[in-house]
Structure formats: C-alpha cells, structure tokens
C-alpha cells in the first residue's frame, strides 16, 4: 500500500515534469520554472521525512495481532 505522503510526492513530481515540458514546448519560462520548482518540491517532500526517520534512528514496529 502506498502511503499518502508517497502518493503526494509522486503526484507533485509528475505535475512538475508535465508543467516543465509544457513550458519548454511553448517557450514560456514562467511555466517551465514553476514546473521545475514543483518537481523539486515533490522530491523534497519525499526525501526530508525519509532522511529524518533514517537519521533519528526511530523504527516503526507494526503490530501483527
């Protein structure tokens, strides 16, 4: 099951890539830069919590009962 955070970050990256390519195709720098920034935000949205969990040493334990 994909978590809500992972789904949101993947969606941001896809939307950012689409906006970037659209801006490049119609020679509009503003749309291209907005797409680039949204794509970077999607990557950071995934990486920051992942790195925080890995570096803090907190482990999540799932209860199987």
C-alpha positions as CSV (number, residue, x, y, z in Angstrom):
1,X,0.0,0.0,0.0
2,X,1.4,3.4,-1.0
3,X,1.3,6.0,1.8
4,X,-0.4,9.3,1.3
5,X,2.9,11.1,1.5
6,X,4.5,8.9,-1.2
7,X,1.5,9.4,-3.5
8,X,1.5,13.1,-3.0
9,X,5.2,13.4,-3.7
10,X,4.9,11.2,-6.9
11,X,2.0,13.4,-8.0
12,X,4.0,16.6,-7.4
13,X,6.9,15.2,-9.5
14,X,4.6,14.2,-12.3
15,X,2.8,17.5,-12.4
16,X,6.1,19.4,-12.2
17,X,7.5,17.4,-15.1
18,X,4.4,18.0,-17.1
19,X,4.5,21.7,-16.4
20,X,8.2,21.9,-17.2
21,X,7.8,20.1,-20.5
22,X,4.8,22.3,-21.4
23,X,6.7,25.4,-20.6
24,X,9.6,24.3,-22.6
25,X,7.4,23.4,-25.6
26,X,5.6,26.8,-25.8
27,X,8.7,28.8,-24.8
28,X,7.2,30.1,-21.6
29,X,9.9,30.4,-19.0
30,X,7.5,31.1,-16.1
31,X,5.5,27.9,-16.6
32,X,8.8,26.0,-17.0
33,X,10.3,27.3,-13.8
34,X,7.0,26.7,-11.9
35,X,7.1,23.1,-13.1
36,X,10.8,22.7,-12.1
37,X,10.1,24.1,-8.6
38,X,7.0,21.8,-8.2
39,X,9.1,18.8,-9.2
40,X,11.9,19.7,-6.8
41,X,9.2,20.2,-4.0
42,X,7.9,16.7,-4.8
43,X,11.4,15.2,-4.4
44,X,12.0,17.1,-1.1
45,X,8.5,16.2,0.2
46,X,9.6,12.5,-0.1
47,X,13.3,12.8,1.0
48,X,13.0,15.0,4.1
49,X,10.7,12.7,6.2
50,X,12.6,9.6,4.9
51,X,16.0,11.1,5.9
52,X,14.6,12.2,9.3
53,X,13.4,8.7,10.1
54,X,16.7,7.2,8.9
55,X,18.9,9.6,10.8
56,X,16.9,9.8,14.0
57,X,17.1,6.0,14.5
58,X,13.4,5.7,15.2
59,X,12.0,2.4,14.0
60,X,8.3,1.8,13.4
61,X,7.0,-1.5,14.6
62,X,3.9,-3.0,13.2
63,X,1.6,-5.0,15.5
64,X,0.7,-8.2,13.7
65,X,-2.0,-9.2,16.1
